[in-house]
Amino acid sequence: MSPLATDSTWLIATSHPIQRAGAWAVAVLAGRTTPQDVTHADLDAVAARLVEDVMAAALAPKDPDSAAYGWWKVLLALYPNSKATHNKRPRDHAALLPEILALFVPDAPGSPAWPCTFCGVPAAVLWTKKNLPLYDTDKMLNTLPPGVAGWPICRGCRIAAWALPYGAWVTTGSATVLSCEQDAAEREFSARNVLRAERVMQLGFGKAGTGARPEPVVLRALKALGPDLPAAATLWSFKNDNQHPWLRVTQTRRAVPRFLATVEGNAEPRRGWRLLELALTRRDKAGRPVTSGPAEAARLLFEAEDGRSRSLPAQLHQLLDKPEKSWSLRNRAALTRLAFIYAEEILGMNPDLKPVATVIADWIEHGGGAPRGRLAEYRNVALSDYKLGALLMQAHFRLTFDGRAVAATPEDWRPLIQQRPRAWEQRMLLSATVLQLLQERGVAVNERPVDPDDEARTELLVERPILGDEDDDDDRGAA
């Protein structure tokens, strides 16, 4: 047996993210605290549940509005060659049932056994890719060495493999599982998804009101850990069909629980987060949300392994820098504060940008010509190290020639105009600080005044807590 296993251990959560997610799903379905607490009787009960649900899905008529057919599409995305999803499967209950039951039966006593591929427990059953998610496409004819009939998989891991869609965030074409340093976050993620899966199987994807994305579910689990328990989380999103299987990996930094606690516990950044959620919510012509703002905001705390992801500082910079958007002074300050808290808690930055921001604001206000034109000139160079340095030099000379005090020296500029780590983020924070200073001074740079009606509607929504349930009021949005 595995070094982690004992004579009474029937299920082990390994470091493999898919097996581990399935093991947590089994534990939740069985009402156990951890996978190691699962008993032989629990495995029997969960296996019976799986057989019942798989049979209902496999025999469901092809009806897009059918909840059972929707769950069959989930199974198809994960096990496209299995007995439950193959297009040549029996459509008769009596004929199909023995084949589904055979997936989860205990190993026959006295059978030859090998170490389980996942957990190392002796296993007498060999499985190929048709029963396991995320293996090669059907173009890979020889996924096993010659003469090898399959991978040895113990009963616990076989049940975990098919419990996976209960504990994962699933769509009709993909699944997402969580790996985290803290078991409590993994269990919370699995528990929420089990409830979601049950709603989907009862109501279907279109009527279950199940929210938009897995990221908010993860952040709620991390938030529950508290600020003093750092934990990194990784989301593994994948599709396992026979045509174009794919895997996408995104992850959070270990400081995210502390960041969430800081935002939740302070009025100004909490307001900034809600403003961000509202700004990212998209609605159709009838006013119904079509893109979940909270889900999109949550995604900004996840960094893609391939680098193809948006960052929270970049999104805040884009919102604050929009010339067509008029933020009230209070709301601009809240968004700017949110950006600085992210820089401090997540990136470990605490820059003093006030001197340089003051120089630029002075130059925009007093540098000659219309302030709006000066602001446009700064906006065009704000994120470029070389161009920003040239503008700072121009502003320095102009203020000096005009006899005005210059608040910053070239030493203050240095971190902003060099190609060094975090210089890009500092330039975005500088831009937010400049805009806030101009607004505090009352410098007219925006022709569009703040709409009192928009401001009143914002006040009704902005004080609600962040990271509420995914089925909250429609201002939070649903996909």
Stockholm file with secondary structure:
# STOCKHOLM 1.0

chainA/1-479         MSPLATDSTWLIATSHPIQRAGAWAVAVLAGRTTPQDVTHADLDAVAARLVEDVMAAALAPKDPDSAAYGWWKVLLALYPNSKATHNKRPRDHAALLPEILALFVPDAPGSPAWPCTFCGVPAAVLWTKKNLPLYDTDKMLNTLPPGVAGWPICRGCRIAAWALPYGAWVTTGSATVLSCEQDAAEREFSARNVLRAERVMQLGFGKAGTGARPEPVVLRALKALGPDLPAAATLWSFKNDNQHPWLRVTQTRRAVPRFLATVEGNAEPRRGWRLLELALTRRDKAGRPVTSGPAEAARLLFEAEDGRSRSLPAQLHQLLDKPEKSWSLRNRAALTRLAFIYAEEILGMNPDLKPVATVIADWIEHGGGAPRGRLAEYRNVALSDYKLGALLMQAHFRLTFDGRAVAATPEDWRPLIQQRPRAWEQRMLLSATVLQLLQERGVAVNERPVDPDDEARTELLVERPILGDEDDDDDRGAA
#=GR chainA/1-479 SS CCTTCCTTCCCCCCSCHHHHHHHHHHHHHHTCSSGGGCCHHHHHHHHHHHHHHHHHHHTCCSCTTCHHHHHHHHHHHHCTTSTTTCTTSCCSHHHHHHHHHTTSCCCCTTCCCEECTTTCCEECCEECGGGSSSCCCTTCSCCSCTTCCCEECCHHHHHHHHHHHHHSEECSSCEEEEEESSHHHHHHHHHHHHHHHHHHHHHCTTTSCCCSCSHHHHHHHHHHHCTTSCCCEEEEEEECCSSCCEEEEEECCTTHHHHHHHHHHSHHHHHHHHHHHHHHCEECTTSCEEECHHHHHHHTTCEETTSCCCCHHHHHHHHHHCTTCCCCHHHHHHHHHHHHHHHHHTSCCCCCCHHHHHHHHHHHHHSSSCHHHHHHHHHHHTTCHHHHHHHHHHHHHHHHHTTCCCCCCHHHHHHHHSSCTTHHHHHHHHHHHHHHHHHHHTCCCCSSCCCHHHHHHHHHHHTSCSSCCTTSCGGGCCC
#=GC SS_cons         CCTTCCTTCCCCCCSCHHHHHHHHHHHHHHTCSSGGGCCHHHHHHHHHHHHHHHHHHHTCCSCTTCHHHHHHHHHHHHCTTSTTTCTTSCCSHHHHHHHHHTTSCCCCTTCCCEECTTTCCEECCEECGGGSSSCCCTTCSCCSCTTCCCEECCHHHHHHHHHHHHHSEECSSCEEEEEESSHHHHHHHHHHHHHHHHHHHHHCTTTSCCCSCSHHHHHHHHHHHCTTSCCCEEEEEEECCSSCCEEEEEECCTTHHHHHHHHHHSHHHHHHHHHHHHHHCEECTTSCEEECHHHHHHHTTCEETTSCCCCHHHHHHHHHHCTTCCCCHHHHHHHHHHHHHHHHHTSCCCCCCHHHHHHHHHHHHHSSSCHHHHHHHHHHHTTCHHHHHHHHHHHHHHHHHTTCCCCCCHHHHHHHHSSCTTHHHHHHHHHHHHHHHHHHHTCCCCSSCCCHHHHHHHHHHHTSCSSCCTTSCGGGCCC
//
